[in-house]
Amino acid sequence: RNFSTNMAEEAKRLAAHAAVNNHVQNNQVVGVGSGSTIVYAVDRLAERVRQEKLNIVCVPTSFQARQLILQHGLTLSDLDRHPELDVAIDGADEVDADLTSIKGGGGCLTQEKIVAGCAKHFVVIADYRKDSEALGQQWKKGVPVEVIPMAYVPVSRT
């Protein structure tokens, strides 16, 4: 790995740790997003749960998030059991100067949006590489759109 890759990974790790340190408290239900940055957030969350004996329940936005939660021995739940979340933490593909962001490029857009909408607070983790003056400068793959199967025909007709 080269220096800039190591620096980028360290920036992601620090941003993820800061999000967990500053926004997660004892006795909370936490929405856990998807993507590479969230791996660092779940690492830190598990560390805090062990060290501080925190009572935290985690609701995942994806299969990846579910696996991370289970691998770290955290308490797994879902929106059926916990429809109101205290905080949801997720990454972003790009963030502009007004903190408007592009999310969902990893393919879990609908689930991420539902979990974020159930949270009292939504925390987006983004390191310096996701920063831009205007959306579309960094993220070149377009705005993510997800069509759920039952809506395929109606959406394709518009």
Backbone as ProteinMPNN parsed JSONL, in Angstrom:
{"seq_chain_A": "RNFSTNMAEEAKRLAAHAAVNNHVQNNQVVGVGSGSTIVYAVDRLAERVRQEKLNIVCVPTSFQARQLILQHGLTLSDLDRHPELDVAIDGADEVDADLTSIKGGGGCLTQEKIVAGCAKHFVVIADYRKDSEALGQQWKKGVPVEVIPMAYVPVSRT", "coords_chain_A": {"N_chain_A": [[0.846, -1.196, 0.0], [0.454, 2.208, -0.733], [1.519, 5.495, 0.415], [-0.573, 7.456, 0.195], [-2.852, 5.855, 0.061], [-2.763, 4.611, 2.568], [-3.059, 6.915, 4.128], [-5.617, 7.723, 3.381], [-7.154, 5.549, 4.313], [-6.648, 5.794, 7.044], [-7.836, 8.273, 7.515], [-10.518, 7.624, 7.024], [-10.902, 5.782, 9.096], [-10.479, 7.395, 11.394], [-12.545, 9.29, 11.074], [-14.792, 7.627, 11.242], [-14.5, 6.586, 13.84], [-14.741, 8.965, 15.314], [-17.409, 9.615, 14.756], [-18.797, 7.538, 16.063], [-17.839, 7.884, 18.689], [-18.794, 10.458, 19.308], [-21.558, 10.418, 18.903], [-22.912, 8.138, 19.771], [-24.483, 6.741, 22.55], [-25.002, 5.187, 25.791], [-27.615, 2.724, 26.116], [-28.931, 2.97, 23.63], [-30.578, 2.605, 20.436], [-29.156, 1.802, 17.462], [-28.782, 2.587, 14.099], [-27.064, 0.894, 11.6], [-25.078, 1.575, 8.943], [-23.89, 0.909, 5.564], [-20.954, -0.183, 3.733], [-17.406, 0.562, 3.201], [-16.372, 2.39, 5.104], [-18.022, 2.051, 7.272], [-17.2, -0.296, 8.407], [-15.058, 0.43, 10.055], [-16.488, 2.011, 11.864], [-18.158, 0.132, 13.119], [-16.218, -1.491, 14.268], [-15.213, 0.308, 16.218], [-17.555, 0.795, 17.663], [-18.081, -1.752, 18.75], [-15.802, -2.011, 20.333], [-16.236, 0.069, 22.196], [-18.621, -0.86, 23.38], [-17.697, -3.159, 24.674], [-15.611, -2.094, 26.367], [-16.878, -0.014, 27.835], [-19.126, -1.2, 28.745], [-21.589, -0.831, 27.422], [-25.076, -0.72, 26.625], [-26.286, -1.472, 23.727], [-28.291, -1.64, 20.853], [-28.362, -2.853, 17.591], [-29.417, -2.007, 14.32], [-29.336, -3.128, 11.116], [-28.562, -1.888, 7.739], [-28.128, -3.454, 5.6], [-27.1, -6.67, 4.212], [-24.328, -6.898, 4.522], [-23.88, -5.115, 6.682], [-25.358, -6.426, 8.639], [-23.871, -8.806, 8.921], [-21.44, -7.732, 9.877], [-22.281, -6.706, 12.368], [-23.019, -9.088, 13.692], [-20.556, -10.52, 13.589], [-19.016, -8.988, 15.304], [-20.195, -9.473, 17.691], [-22.269, -7.876, 18.562], [-25.538, -6.677, 19.594], [-28.15, -7.653, 17.605], [-30.908, -6.36, 15.809], [-34.092, -5.422, 14.323], [-36.244, -3.361, 12.234], [-38.846, -4.086, 12.756], [-38.912, -4.838, 15.441], [-37.662, -2.65, 16.586], [-38.71, 0.122, 15.67], [-38.117, 2.793, 15.992], [-35.21, 4.596, 15.978], [-32.376, 5.76, 17.806], [-30.099, 6.889, 16.723], [-28.644, 6.877, 13.473], [-25.935, 5.7, 11.598], [-23.959, 6.223, 8.795], [-22.099, 5.944, 5.718], [-21.006, 8.129, 3.003], [-21.099, 8.838, -0.512], [-20.338, 11.182, -1.695], [-19.944, 14.566, -0.577], [-21.104, 17.879, -0.444], [-20.329, 21.446, -0.053], [-22.511, 22.446, 1.362], [-23.239, 20.339, 2.864], [-24.887, 18.595, 1.567], [-25.486, 15.412, 0.241], [-24.434, 12.587, -1.792], [-25.615, 9.39, -1.668], [-25.776, 5.816, -1.354], [-24.513, 4.505, -3.425], [-23.396, 2.052, -3.116], [-25.382, 0.208, -3.369], [-27.457, -0.255, -1.53], [-29.486, 1.535, -1.225], [-32.342, 1.965, -0.753], [-32.889, 0.547, 1.67], [-31.037, 1.846, 3.336], [-32.093, 4.421, 3.319], [-34.605, 4.037, 4.514], [-33.881, 3.168, 7.119], [-32.415, 5.432, 7.969], [-34.495, 7.288, 7.96], [-35.991, 6.438, 10.116], [-34.556, 7.201, 12.268], [-33.775, 9.385, 15.004], [-31.562, 10.993, 14.859], [-29.267, 11.462, 12.233], [-26.191, 10.476, 11.163], [-23.627, 11.176, 9.008], [-20.737, 9.763, 7.754], [-17.816, 10.948, 6.397], [-14.742, 11.206, 4.765], [-11.944, 13.313, 3.783], [-11.689, 12.755, 1.034], [-14.206, 12.555, 0.003], [-15.21, 15.028, -0.188], [-16.494, 17.907, -1.865], [-16.94, 20.82, -3.951], [-19.252, 21.023, -5.464], [-21.836, 18.661, -5.989], [-21.051, 15.714, -7.786], [-18.52, 16.217, -8.638], [-16.581, 14.554, -7.456], [-17.78, 11.978, -7.2], [-18.451, 10.041, -9.821], [-20.329, 8.355, -10.874], [-22.98, 8.949, -11.226], [-26.294, 9.735, -9.894], [-27.426, 7.574, -7.46], [-30.074, 5.271, -7.987], [-32.698, 3.259, -6.928], [-34.875, 0.713, -7.749], [-37.514, -0.971, -6.463], [-38.58, -4.409, -6.734], [-41.486, -4.765, -7.009], [-42.233, -2.339, -8.053], [-41.159, -2.117, -10.537], [-42.411, -2.257, -13.195], [-44.333, -0.036, -13.159], [-42.486, 2.107, -12.714], [-40.763, 1.887, -14.905], [-42.398, 2.715, -16.931], [-42.567, 5.432, -16.751]], "CA_chain_A": [[0.0, 0.0, 0.0], [1.241, 3.434, -0.772], [1.27, 6.468, 1.48], [-1.886, 8.099, 0.082], [-3.862, 4.852, 0.414], [-2.733, 4.502, 4.032], [-3.603, 8.154, 4.674], [-7.061, 7.683, 3.146], [-7.73, 4.572, 5.246], [-6.567, 6.375, 8.384], [-8.859, 9.323, 7.566], [-11.802, 6.924, 7.165], [-10.95, 5.204, 10.441], [-10.643, 8.485, 12.358], [-13.891, 9.855, 10.905], [-15.743, 6.639, 11.757], [-14.362, 6.551, 15.3], [-15.311, 10.213, 15.838], [-18.874, 9.511, 14.665], [-19.256, 6.647, 17.142], [-17.508, 8.503, 19.98], [-19.563, 11.681, 19.539], [-23.0, 10.319, 18.671], [-23.51, 6.927, 20.344], [-24.499, 6.729, 24.009], [-25.571, 3.983, 26.392], [-29.053, 2.468, 25.993], [-29.445, 3.464, 22.358], [-30.778, 1.758, 19.266], [-28.291, 2.432, 16.461], [-28.828, 2.11, 12.724], [-25.705, 0.666, 11.098], [-25.059, 1.678, 7.49], [-23.142, -0.031, 4.738], [-19.78, 0.341, 3.049], [-16.078, 0.348, 3.788], [-16.166, 3.246, 6.274], [-18.82, 1.515, 8.375], [-16.402, -1.344, 9.062], [-14.337, 1.105, 11.145], [-17.47, 2.453, 12.86], [-18.589, -1.043, 13.89], [-15.055, -1.842, 15.102], [-15.186, 1.223, 17.357], [-18.761, 0.556, 18.45], [-17.858, -2.992, 19.509], [-14.78, -1.691, 21.332], [-16.89, 0.852, 23.255], [-19.576, -1.73, 24.077], [-16.903, -4.004, 25.583], [-14.873, -1.314, 27.37], [-17.751, 0.822, 28.658], [-20.296, -2.015, 29.103], [-22.758, -0.143, 26.881], [-26.228, -1.488, 26.157], [-26.561, -0.945, 22.39], [-28.981, -2.531, 19.924], [-28.008, -2.429, 16.233], [-30.32, -2.319, 13.213], [-28.527, -2.999, 9.901], [-29.159, -1.43, 6.482], [-27.752, -4.371, 4.519], [-26.541, -7.957, 4.619], [-22.969, -6.617, 4.997], [-23.977, -4.528, 8.021], [-25.829, -7.501, 9.521], [-22.731, -9.684, 9.179], [-20.51, -6.989, 10.742], [-22.872, -6.666, 13.707], [-22.902, -10.432, 14.267], [-19.133, -10.856, 13.757], [-18.487, -8.247, 16.448], [-20.918, -9.859, 18.897], [-23.195, -6.825, 18.975], [-26.938, -7.091, 19.616], [-28.798, -7.43, 16.313], [-32.361, -6.248, 15.808], [-34.63, -4.973, 13.04], [-37.225, -2.289, 12.379], [-40.082, -4.634, 13.33], [-38.767, -4.783, 16.903], [-37.199, -1.308, 16.973], [-39.03, 1.028, 14.565], [-37.55, 4.115, 16.268], [-33.781, 4.522, 16.287], [-31.825, 6.982, 18.389], [-29.139, 7.445, 15.765], [-28.197, 6.003, 12.386], [-24.618, 6.118, 11.12], [-23.713, 5.668, 7.47], [-21.12, 6.653, 4.909], [-21.521, 8.866, 1.849], [-20.268, 8.752, -1.71], [-19.813, 12.532, -1.911], [-20.588, 15.586, 0.251], [-20.727, 19.218, -0.906], [-20.082, 22.469, 0.966], [-23.733, 22.614, 2.157], [-23.455, 19.03, 3.48], [-25.767, 17.771, 0.743], [-24.647, 14.265, -0.101], [-24.858, 11.47, -2.623], [-25.512, 8.15, -0.909], [-26.43, 4.661, -1.948], [-23.76, 3.958, -4.549], [-23.05, 0.661, -2.84], [-26.491, -0.658, -3.737], [-28.425, -0.494, -0.447], [-30.101, 2.851, -1.091], [-33.679, 1.962, -0.15], [-32.788, 0.151, 3.076], [-30.338, 2.922, 4.044], [-33.014, 5.549, 3.45], [-35.63, 3.658, 5.494], [-33.256, 3.188, 8.45], [-32.127, 6.839, 8.288], [-35.769, 7.945, 8.234], [-36.485, 5.981, 11.422], [-33.627, 7.668, 13.305], [-33.894, 10.762, 15.497], [-30.368, 11.689, 14.366], [-28.597, 10.75, 11.149], [-24.79, 10.896, 11.103], [-22.938, 10.741, 7.791], [-19.281, 9.74, 7.88], [-17.131, 11.187, 5.122], [-13.4, 11.753, 4.921], [-11.591, 14.394, 2.857], [-11.812, 12.355, -0.374], [-15.616, 12.646, -0.396], [-15.513, 16.45, -0.164], [-16.495, 18.598, -3.155], [-17.652, 22.103, -4.003], [-20.578, 20.726, -6.008], [-22.018, 17.224, -6.187], [-20.69, 15.228, -9.113], [-17.092, 16.444, -8.9], [-15.825, 13.378, -7.017], [-18.557, 10.771, -7.514], [-18.704, 10.133, -11.264], [-21.21, 7.26, -11.295], [-24.362, 9.401, -11.276], [-27.081, 9.675, -8.667], [-27.969, 6.22, -7.305], [-31.522, 5.07, -8.012], [-33.043, 1.86, -6.701], [-36.275, 0.401, -8.021], [-37.862, -2.243, -5.833], [-39.205, -5.278, -7.742], [-42.911, -4.556, -7.264], [-42.423, -1.061, -8.741], [-40.409, -2.115, -11.797], [-43.239, -1.91, -14.359], [-44.777, 1.366, -13.114], [-41.354, 3.03, -12.844], [-40.224, 1.819, -16.269], [-43.348, 3.375, -17.832], [-42.515, 6.894, -16.599]], "C_chain_A": [[0.877, 1.24, 0.0], [0.781, 4.406, 0.31], [-0.131, 7.062, 1.398], [-3.017, 7.122, 0.405], [-3.927, 4.689, 1.924], [-3.354, 5.731, 4.684], [-5.131, 8.173, 4.528], [-7.739, 6.712, 4.111], [-7.726, 5.117, 6.672], [-7.613, 7.48, 8.552], [-10.243, 8.702, 7.752], [-11.966, 6.392, 8.582], [-11.209, 6.287, 11.486], [-12.036, 9.103, 12.285], [-14.944, 8.918, 11.49], [-15.7, 6.576, 13.281], [-14.972, 7.804, 15.924], [-16.837, 10.163, 15.815], [-19.425, 8.668, 15.808], [-19.006, 7.289, 18.505], [-18.439, 9.667, 20.312], [-21.078, 11.502, 19.494], [-23.67, 9.077, 19.245], [-23.358, 6.962, 21.86], [-25.135, 5.432, 24.499], [-27.089, 3.933, 26.192], [-29.666, 3.044, 24.721], [-29.673, 2.331, 21.363], [-30.098, 2.495, 18.118], [-28.487, 1.778, 15.098], [-27.411, 2.025, 12.195], [-25.748, 0.607, 9.577], [-24.174, 0.652, 6.828], [-21.91, 0.639, 4.151], [-18.503, 0.197, 3.846], [-15.835, 1.183, 5.042], [-16.89, 2.69, 7.495], [-18.089, 0.388, 9.101], [-15.659, -0.742, 10.251], [-15.3, 1.565, 12.244], [-17.916, 1.283, 13.732], [-17.448, -1.552, 14.767], [-15.056, -1.003, 16.375], [-16.4, 1.014, 18.26], [-18.591, -0.684, 19.326], [-16.843, -2.768, 20.627], [-15.407, -0.932, 22.506], [-17.881, 0.005, 24.053], [-18.837, -2.599, 25.089], [-16.29, -3.183, 26.717], [-15.788, -0.589, 28.35], [-19.011, 0.085, 29.11], [-21.596, -1.34, 28.645], [-23.84, -1.139, 26.477], [-26.668, -0.856, 24.833], [-27.254, -2.028, 21.571], [-28.727, -1.982, 18.525], [-29.027, -2.913, 15.205], [-29.549, -2.084, 11.915], [-29.307, -2.47, 8.697], [-28.912, -2.41, 5.345], [-27.287, -5.702, 5.102], [-25.135, -7.76, 5.178], [-22.997, -6.072, 6.426], [-24.42, -5.579, 9.039], [-24.673, -8.418, 9.9], [-21.713, -9.007, 10.097], [-21.0, -6.981, 12.19], [-22.703, -8.018, 14.398], [-21.448, -10.815, 14.53], [-18.526, -10.173, 14.972], [-19.23, -8.559, 17.746], [-21.858, -8.795, 19.423], [-24.631, -7.346, 18.903], [-27.62, -6.671, 18.319], [-30.303, -7.323, 16.493], [-32.817, -5.819, 14.416], [-35.696, -3.91, 13.303], [-38.577, -2.789, 12.877], [-40.049, -4.513, 14.847], [-38.384, -3.394, 17.398], [-37.461, -0.324, 15.831], [-38.524, 2.457, 14.765], [-36.103, 3.944, 16.702], [-33.336, 5.843, 16.899], [-30.905, 7.682, 17.402], [-28.882, 6.403, 14.683], [-26.888, 6.579, 11.864], [-24.357, 5.434, 9.789], [-22.647, 6.497, 6.764], [-21.803, 7.421, 3.791], [-20.562, 8.683, 0.684], [-19.623, 10.101, -2.018], [-20.609, 13.507, -1.058], [-20.135, 16.953, -0.238], [-20.599, 20.192, 0.262], [-21.299, 22.704, 1.865], [-24.112, 21.343, 2.918], [-24.56, 18.222, 2.792], [-24.918, 16.605, 0.261], [-25.296, 13.342, -1.123], [-24.583, 10.222, -1.805], [-26.103, 7.021, -1.719], [-25.718, 4.042, -3.125], [-23.344, 2.515, -4.354], [-24.195, -0.309, -3.075], [-27.523, -0.934, -2.666], [-29.27, 0.748, -0.193], [-31.438, 2.83, -0.351], [-33.62, 1.604, 1.331], [-32.083, 1.228, 3.895], [-31.28, 4.09, 4.305], [-34.094, 5.261, 4.494], [-35.064, 3.732, 6.91], [-32.959, 4.629, 8.871], [-33.411, 7.578, 8.663], [-36.373, 7.571, 9.574], [-35.649, 6.522, 12.581], [-33.9, 9.118, 13.707], [-32.741, 11.614, 14.978], [-29.713, 10.824, 13.302], [-27.195, 11.323, 10.996], [-24.16, 10.307, 9.848], [-21.44, 10.845, 8.025], [-18.683, 9.95, 6.498], [-15.754, 11.766, 5.405], [-13.13, 12.755, 3.797], [-11.768, 14.028, 1.388], [-13.234, 12.477, -0.896], [-16.082, 14.097, -0.53], [-15.519, 17.04, -1.572], [-17.235, 19.924, -3.039], [-19.091, 21.886, -4.463], [-20.673, 19.223, -6.262], [-21.726, 16.833, -7.634], [-19.233, 15.449, -9.464], [-16.264, 15.212, -8.559], [-16.497, 12.087, -7.47], [-19.015, 10.871, -8.962], [-19.708, 9.101, -11.767], [-22.681, 7.663, -11.372], [-25.057, 9.288, -9.935], [-27.687, 8.274, -8.555], [-29.503, 6.221, -7.281], [-31.764, 3.583, -7.802], [-34.534, 1.687, -6.947], [-36.573, -0.956, -7.39], [-38.683, -3.078, -6.82], [-40.677, -4.991, -8.032], [-43.189, -3.266, -8.029], [-41.768, -1.023, -10.113], [-41.252, -1.66, -12.988], [-43.734, -0.466, -14.277], [-43.634, 2.37, -13.31], [-40.835, 3.042, -14.275], [-41.145, 2.491, -17.281], [-43.261, 4.89, -17.75], [-41.328, 7.497, -17.305]], "O_chain_A": [[1.914, 1.29, 0.662], [-0.201, 4.172, 1.014], [-0.814, 7.167, 2.417], [-4.036, 7.525, 0.965], [-5.014, 4.634, 2.5], [-4.084, 5.617, 5.669], [-5.844, 8.587, 5.442], [-8.791, 7.028, 4.667], [-8.685, 4.925, 7.419], [-8.211, 7.607, 9.621], [-11.047, 9.195, 8.543], [-13.026, 6.53, 9.193], [-12.059, 6.119, 12.361], [-12.639, 9.404, 13.315], [-15.879, 9.366, 12.155], [-16.742, 6.52, 13.934], [-15.647, 7.718, 16.95], [-17.486, 10.62, 16.757], [-20.408, 9.045, 16.445], [-19.871, 7.242, 19.38], [-18.829, 9.843, 21.466], [-21.81, 12.353, 19.999], [-24.897, 8.978, 19.205], [-22.267, 7.179, 22.389], [-25.727, 4.682, 23.723], [-27.753, 4.967, 26.109], [-30.79, 3.546, 24.739], [-29.059, 1.267, 21.437], [-30.412, 3.65, 17.83], [-28.37, 0.56, 14.963], [-26.638, 2.975, 12.324], [-26.366, -0.284, 8.994], [-23.763, -0.336, 7.436], [-21.827, 1.866, 4.079], [-18.509, -0.23, 5.0], [-15.153, 0.722, 5.958], [-16.422, 2.844, 8.623], [-18.336, 0.148, 10.283], [-15.632, -1.332, 11.331], [-14.959, 1.512, 13.426], [-18.038, 1.426, 14.949], [-17.684, -1.997, 15.89], [-14.916, -1.534, 17.476], [-16.28, 1.052, 19.484], [-18.923, -0.66, 20.511], [-17.009, -3.277, 21.735], [-15.144, -1.247, 23.666], [-17.969, 0.142, 25.273], [-19.288, -2.76, 26.223], [-16.431, -3.534, 27.889], [-15.514, -0.548, 29.55], [-19.866, 0.667, 29.778], [-22.575, -1.287, 29.389], [-23.549, -2.254, 26.044], [-27.343, 0.174, 24.825], [-26.851, -3.19, 21.596], [-28.862, -0.78, 18.295], [-29.443, -4.071, 15.219], [-29.148, -0.954, 11.638], [-30.532, -2.581, 8.633], [-29.428, -2.223, 4.243], [-27.106, -5.843, 6.311], [-24.775, -8.372, 6.183], [-22.227, -6.516, 7.279], [-23.917, -5.617, 10.162], [-24.514, -8.769, 11.069], [-21.18, -9.648, 11.003], [-20.228, -7.22, 13.118], [-22.289, -8.08, 15.556], [-21.138, -11.375, 15.581], [-17.62, -10.717, 15.603], [-18.928, -7.975, 18.787], [-22.211, -8.806, 20.603], [-24.903, -8.34, 18.23], [-27.662, -5.488, 17.979], [-30.905, -8.097, 17.238], [-32.044, -5.845, 13.458], [-36.008, -3.6, 14.453], [-39.378, -1.997, 13.373], [-41.042, -4.131, 15.466], [-38.746, -3.009, 18.51], [-36.535, 0.029, 15.099], [-38.503, 3.245, 13.82], [-35.809, 3.24, 17.668], [-33.85, 6.907, 16.555], [-30.929, 8.905, 17.265], [-28.899, 5.2, 14.945], [-26.749, 7.792, 11.707], [-24.513, 4.22, 9.663], [-22.34, 7.617, 7.175], [-23.024, 7.374, 3.647], [-19.376, 8.41, 0.869], [-18.508, 10.163, -2.535], [-21.803, 13.311, -0.835], [-18.941, 17.184, -0.429], [-20.744, 19.806, 1.422], [-21.14, 23.118, 3.013], [-25.172, 21.276, 3.539], [-25.1, 17.28, 3.372], [-23.753, 16.791, -0.091], [-26.514, 13.317, -1.294], [-23.474, 10.015, -1.313], [-26.851, 7.254, -2.668], [-26.258, 3.141, -3.768], [-22.981, 1.831, -5.312], [-24.004, -1.523, -2.991], [-28.397, -1.777, -2.87], [-29.716, 0.982, 0.93], [-31.637, 3.606, 0.584], [-34.231, 2.281, 2.158], [-32.482, 1.501, 5.027], [-31.266, 4.677, 5.387], [-34.457, 6.144, 5.271], [-35.697, 4.296, 7.803], [-33.226, 5.004, 10.012], [-33.412, 8.4, 9.579], [-37.19, 8.318, 10.113], [-35.998, 6.323, 13.745], [-34.212, 9.963, 12.868], [-32.91, 12.799, 14.693], [-29.616, 9.606, 13.449], [-27.03, 12.514, 10.732], [-24.159, 9.092, 9.65], [-20.938, 11.888, 8.443], [-19.0, 9.229, 5.552], [-15.616, 12.705, 6.189], [-13.998, 13.008, 2.961], [-11.978, 14.919, 0.564], [-13.449, 12.501, -2.108], [-17.215, 14.357, -0.938], [-14.653, 16.716, -2.384], [-18.052, 20.118, -2.139], [-20.025, 22.483, -3.928], [-19.708, 18.595, -6.697], [-22.106, 17.531, -8.574], [-18.752, 14.932, -10.472], [-15.341, 14.863, -9.296], [-15.856, 11.213, -8.052], [-19.869, 11.694, -9.292], [-19.914, 8.987, -12.975], [-23.542, 6.805, -11.563], [-24.48, 8.805, -8.961], [-28.39, 7.835, -9.465], [-30.132, 7.062, -6.639], [-31.111, 2.747, -8.426], [-35.352, 2.434, -6.41], [-35.958, -1.963, -7.741], [-39.402, -2.523, -7.651], [-41.077, -4.977, -9.197], [-44.269, -3.111, -8.598], [-41.819, 0.005, -10.788], [-40.84, -0.76, -13.719], [-43.571, 0.277, -15.245], [-43.806, 3.374, -14.001], [-40.501, 4.104, -14.8], [-40.708, 2.807, -18.387], [-43.827, 5.578, -18.599], [-41.144, 8.714, -17.272]]}, "name": "protein", "num_of_chains": 1, "seq": "RNFSTNMAEEAKRLAAHAAVNNHVQNNQVVGVGSGSTIVYAVDRLAERVRQEKLNIVCVPTSFQARQLILQHGLTLSDLDRHPELDVAIDGADEVDADLTSIKGGGGCLTQEKIVAGCAKHFVVIADYRKDSEALGQQWKKGVPVEVIPMAYVPVSRT"}
